[in-house]
Structures are given as C-alpha cells and as structure tokens.
Amino acid sequence: MKLWMFFVLSLLINFTEITFFPDVLANENTGMIQGKVSLSTPAPALPQIVVDKTIDFCGVTLIDPILMVQEGGVKGAVIWLEWQGEFHTMAEPVPPISLKSQNCLFSPRIQATRVGAYLHLNSGDEIAHNPHGWWNNTKTVFNITLLDPSLKFKRKLRWAGTYRVECDTHTWMKSYILVFNHPFFVVTDEKGKFTLNNVPVGTHTVRVWHEILGEQKRVVVVNSGKKTKQSFVFPLVDHRREILKPKTISPWPPNESR
C-alpha cells in the first residue's frame, strides 16, 4: 500500500473513533464519588403484611423488606448523576437483569440498569403470580402470568425512568427498577455504602432515591484521580403514595397513624 493511501486510511479510522465517542470518554480526567446513605434514627421493625390471597401457600402474614438497615446504613437506595442527554459507547450489550417471585415476594426488591437491558422474569413458587410492570406510574409495559416455576419470560426495558413491578394477584408484592441512559448510577449495599466510579471531572448534581424515604440531591465537585465524599441522611418518613402502602398488622412507621 502506498504511503499516502495508508495515511488517508488512518485518518478515516481515527475520525470514525473520535466522532463516535463523546468527549467524556476521550478525556481520562475522572474521579470517584463515595458515600453512605443513612437513617437518622434507629430503624423500626419491618412491617407485617396482612395476607389476603393464597393464604394456604403464603401464610397469614409476611414480613415486608421495605427498609433494610444495617449499622445505620440503608440498603437499596439508588444513587445517580443528573446527566444531560444520552450517553453512547461501543461497550458490550447491557447485561440482563432478573426478577424472581419467591415466597410471595419479589427478589431483588430494588435494581438499576441501562436502557436496553432485558428483564428476565421467573418464579420459584408453585402458585400463580402476575407481574405487572408500570413505567413512570403511567404506562403498562408488561403484564404476564407465571403459573409455576416452569415458565420464564423476558422483556426489554426500552426507556429511561422508574419501572414499578407489582403482582396483580398478590398486591403487596412490589419491586422497582430504575433505568438510565448513562452509566453513572449505583445501588447501595447492605450497609448503605456506594461508590460511583469513572465520574468525569467537574461539578455534578448527585441524586438519591429510596422507595420509602424519598429523594435528596447534592452538588459535588469531582477532581481528577480523587475521591469525593458525599453522604445522605434521611429522616424516617414514609413518602409512598397511600395506594402503594399494603395493609399491615399495625401502623408503619410506628410513629405514623393511619
């Protein structure tokens, strides 16, 4: 190959790579955000749900794992950056996530993923469940019946937003999947800790959401190669809409009355 042809071909290849990747990928100046989501008061006992369907299988009551706290840290809070626009990469396809009906509850309760991920649904119970997915509380995106463990389905999560999954038969069964069009999100671990890696240098708004405790946001500055500490503390207040609160043995949280 002549030298000038090789030079032109190299320019074309480089041009394709540069125009495909956004600036944030080409820039190696990134940092990290670490922190913890905590409850401001000792955690109350989890509520006991009054079972009103399939009592012979599910039992008379169930423990609702809506606020899991260890060493003051809140499990299952979702942390993310407010990111303007979409985020395109040449990475491998988004890995699938799973949601299982098990012991008359959904597991896991809280997940987060990217747009385009496939949600695999199955059951470990020998009774029928009816997972019904809602997008941003407005649109049904799937409504299927799992008669027994032999059935499996998958559905593509096509839009960014909050997907609430309920069982139409057992109305206390709920799960949430937060879907993003960028990679800057994470779910807190058992002790409420989180790490956001590869965050572009600059000033960002960080948001946190929890099914019960609601939302908060903070403005943080990320420096190259540095860890930025940012924690969140929530008071014990149930921010759910009344329609999403299942019947319990006694008022929950204990300081609230129905």
C-alpha positions as CSV (number, residue, x, y, z in Angstrom):
1,M,0.0,0.0,0.0
2,K,1.3,3.4,-0.9
3,L,2.2,5.7,2.0
4,W,-0.4,8.4,1.1
5,M,-3.2,5.8,1.0
6,F,-2.1,4.4,4.4
7,F,-2.1,8.0,5.8
8,V,-5.7,8.7,4.4
9,L,-7.0,5.3,5.7
10,S,-5.5,6.1,9.2
11,L,-7.2,9.4,9.2
12,L,-10.6,7.9,8.4
13,I,-10.3,5.3,11.1
14,N,-9.3,7.8,13.7
15,F,-12.0,10.2,12.6
16,T,-14.7,7.5,13.0
17,E,-13.4,6.7,16.5
18,I,-13.3,10.3,17.6
19,T,-16.8,11.2,16.3
20,F,-18.4,8.1,17.8
21,F,-17.2,8.7,21.3
22,P,-18.4,11.7,23.3
23,D,-15.8,13.9,24.9
24,V,-16.2,12.4,28.3
25,L,-14.9,9.0,27.1
26,A,-11.8,10.6,25.4
27,N,-11.0,12.5,28.5
28,E,-9.0,10.4,31.0
29,N,-9.7,13.0,33.8
30,T,-12.1,11.2,36.0
31,G,-12.7,10.8,39.7
32,M,-14.8,8.9,42.2
33,I,-17.7,9.6,44.4
34,Q,-18.1,7.6,47.6
35,G,-20.5,7.8,50.5
36,K,-23.2,6.3,52.5
37,V,-27.0,6.6,52.8
38,S,-28.1,6.6,56.4
39,L,-31.2,6.7,58.5
40,S,-31.3,9.5,61.1
41,T,-33.0,7.4,63.7
42,P,-32.8,3.7,64.8
43,A,-34.6,1.5,62.3
44,P,-38.1,0.2,63.3
45,A,-39.1,-3.4,63.0
46,L,-40.2,-4.2,59.5
47,P,-44.0,-4.2,58.9
48,Q,-46.0,-7.4,58.8
49,I,-48.3,-7.6,55.8
50,V,-51.8,-8.9,56.1
51,V,-52.1,-11.7,53.5
52,D,-55.4,-11.7,51.7
53,K,-54.8,-14.1,48.9
54,T,-53.4,-17.7,48.7
55,I,-53.1,-17.8,52.4
56,D,-52.6,-21.6,52.4
57,F,-49.3,-21.0,50.5
58,C,-48.1,-17.5,51.5
59,G,-49.2,-17.7,55.2
60,V,-51.3,-15.3,57.2
61,T,-48.7,-12.6,57.4
62,L,-45.4,-11.7,55.7
63,I,-42.5,-9.5,56.6
64,D,-42.2,-6.6,54.1
65,P,-38.5,-5.9,53.5
66,I,-39.0,-2.3,52.6
67,L,-36.4,-0.6,54.8
68,M,-33.3,-2.7,55.3
69,V,-30.8,-1.0,57.7
70,Q,-27.5,-2.3,58.9
71,E,-25.1,-0.2,61.1
72,G,-27.3,2.8,60.3
73,G,-26.9,2.4,56.5
74,V,-29.8,1.9,54.2
75,K,-29.7,-0.9,51.6
76,G,-31.4,-0.5,48.3
77,A,-31.1,3.3,47.7
78,V,-30.2,4.3,44.2
79,I,-27.6,6.9,43.5
80,W,-27.1,8.6,40.2
81,L,-25.8,11.7,38.4
82,E,-28.1,14.1,36.7
83,W,-26.8,13.7,33.2
84,Q,-27.9,15.8,30.3
85,G,-28.5,14.0,27.0
86,E,-27.8,10.4,26.1
87,F,-24.5,8.5,26.5
88,H,-23.3,6.4,23.6
89,T,-20.4,3.9,23.9
90,M,-19.0,0.9,22.0
91,A,-19.3,-1.3,25.1
92,E,-20.7,-4.8,25.1
93,P,-24.5,-5.1,25.2
94,V,-26.1,-4.2,28.5
95,P,-26.2,-7.4,30.6
96,P,-29.7,-8.7,31.5
97,I,-31.2,-8.5,35.0
98,S,-33.6,-10.9,36.7
99,L,-36.7,-10.6,38.9
100,K,-38.0,-13.7,40.7
101,S,-41.3,-14.3,42.5
102,Q,-40.2,-16.2,45.6
103,N,-42.1,-16.9,48.8
104,C,-44.8,-14.5,47.7
105,L,-42.4,-11.6,47.4
106,F,-40.3,-10.2,44.5
107,S,-36.5,-10.5,44.6
108,P,-34.5,-8.4,44.3
109,R,-36.6,-5.5,45.6
110,I,-34.5,-2.7,44.0
111,Q,-32.4,-2.7,40.9
112,A,-30.8,-0.3,38.5
113,T,-29.7,-0.8,34.9
114,R,-29.2,0.8,31.5
115,V,-31.7,1.4,28.7
116,G,-31.9,-1.6,26.5
117,A,-31.4,-4.2,29.2
118,Y,-33.6,-7.3,29.2
119,L,-35.5,-8.2,32.3
120,H,-35.8,-11.9,32.9
121,L,-38.9,-12.9,35.0
122,N,-39.5,-16.3,36.6
123,S,-41.0,-17.8,39.7
124,G,-39.9,-20.2,42.5
125,D,-43.4,-20.6,43.8
126,E,-45.9,-23.3,42.9
127,I,-48.7,-20.8,42.7
128,A,-49.6,-18.3,40.0
129,H,-48.1,-14.8,40.1
130,N,-49.0,-11.9,37.7
131,P,-46.0,-9.5,37.4
132,H,-47.3,-6.2,36.0
133,G,-44.8,-3.6,35.0
134,W,-45.5,0.1,35.1
135,W,-43.3,2.8,33.6
136,N,-43.2,6.1,35.5
137,N,-46.6,5.3,37.0
138,T,-48.3,6.0,33.7
139,K,-47.8,3.2,31.2
140,T,-48.1,-0.6,31.4
141,V,-45.0,-2.1,29.7
142,F,-45.7,-5.8,30.5
143,N,-48.4,-7.9,32.2
144,I,-47.7,-11.6,32.3
145,T,-48.8,-14.7,34.2
146,L,-46.3,-17.0,35.9
147,L,-48.3,-20.2,36.6
148,D,-45.4,-22.1,38.1
149,P,-41.5,-22.3,38.0
150,S,-41.5,-23.9,34.6
151,L,-42.4,-20.6,32.9
152,K,-39.9,-17.8,32.1
153,F,-40.3,-14.5,30.2
154,K,-38.1,-11.6,29.2
155,R,-39.0,-8.1,28.5
156,K,-36.8,-5.3,27.1
157,L,-36.5,-2.1,29.2
158,R,-36.7,0.5,26.4
159,W,-37.0,3.8,28.2
160,A,-35.2,5.6,31.0
161,G,-37.3,6.1,34.1
162,T,-38.7,4.2,37.1
163,Y,-40.3,0.8,36.5
164,R,-42.6,-0.4,39.3
165,V,-43.5,-4.1,39.2
166,E,-46.5,-5.4,41.1
167,C,-48.3,-8.7,41.3
168,D,-51.9,-8.1,40.3
169,T,-52.9,-11.2,42.3
170,H,-50.8,-10.5,45.5
171,T,-50.9,-6.7,45.7
172,W,-48.3,-6.4,48.4
173,M,-45.6,-7.8,46.1
174,K,-43.6,-4.8,44.7
175,S,-40.2,-4.2,43.1
176,Y,-38.6,-1.2,41.5
177,I,-36.1,-0.9,38.6
178,L,-34.5,2.4,37.8
179,V,-33.3,2.6,34.2
180,F,-30.8,5.2,33.0
181,N,-29.4,6.3,29.6
182,H,-25.9,6.7,31.1
183,P,-23.6,4.6,33.3
184,F,-23.4,6.9,36.3
185,F,-25.6,5.1,38.8
186,V,-25.3,2.5,41.6
187,V,-27.4,0.8,44.3
188,T,-26.3,1.0,48.0
189,D,-25.0,-2.2,49.6
190,E,-26.2,-3.9,52.8
191,K,-24.6,-1.2,54.9
192,G,-25.8,1.7,52.8
193,K,-22.4,2.3,51.1
194,F,-21.9,3.2,47.5
195,T,-19.1,4.1,45.0
196,L,-19.6,5.9,41.7
197,N,-16.5,5.2,39.5
198,N,-15.2,6.9,36.4
199,V,-17.1,10.1,37.0
200,P,-16.0,12.9,34.7
201,V,-14.1,15.8,36.4
202,G,-16.4,18.8,37.1
203,T,-19.4,19.9,39.1
204,H,-22.3,17.4,39.2
205,T,-25.7,17.0,40.9
206,V,-26.0,13.7,42.6
207,R,-29.4,12.3,43.4
208,V,-30.5,9.5,45.7
209,W,-33.9,7.7,45.8
210,H,-35.4,5.2,48.2
211,E,-38.7,3.6,47.9
212,I,-39.8,4.7,51.4
213,L,-37.6,7.6,52.3
214,G,-38.0,9.6,49.1
215,E,-35.3,11.7,47.3
216,Q,-32.4,14.0,48.1
217,K,-29.8,15.7,45.9
218,R,-26.4,17.3,46.4
219,V,-24.0,19.3,44.3
220,V,-20.5,17.8,44.3
221,V,-17.2,18.7,42.7
222,V,-15.1,15.8,41.3
223,N,-11.4,16.2,40.8
224,S,-9.0,14.1,38.6
225,G,-7.9,10.9,40.3
226,K,-9.5,11.9,43.7
227,K,-12.3,10.5,45.9
228,T,-15.1,12.9,46.6
229,K,-17.0,12.1,49.8
230,Q,-20.8,12.7,49.8
231,S,-23.3,11.1,52.2
232,F,-27.0,11.4,52.6
233,V,-29.1,11.2,55.8
234,F,-32.8,10.6,55.7
235,P,-35.4,11.0,58.4
236,L,-37.8,8.2,59.0
237,V,-40.8,9.4,56.9
238,D,-42.8,7.2,54.5
239,H,-43.1,9.1,51.2
240,R,-45.1,6.5,49.4
241,R,-48.4,7.3,47.9
242,E,-51.2,5.9,50.0
243,I,-52.3,3.5,47.3
244,L,-48.9,1.8,47.3
245,K,-48.9,1.0,51.0
246,P,-50.1,-2.6,51.7
247,K,-52.2,-3.4,54.7
248,T,-50.1,-4.1,57.8
249,I,-50.8,-5.5,61.2
250,S,-50.1,-2.2,62.8
251,P,-49.3,1.3,61.6
252,W,-45.9,1.7,59.9
253,P,-43.6,3.5,60.6
254,P,-44.7,3.2,64.3
255,N,-44.9,6.9,64.8
256,E,-47.4,7.4,62.0
257,S,-51.1,6.7,62.3
258,R,-53.4,5.6,59.5
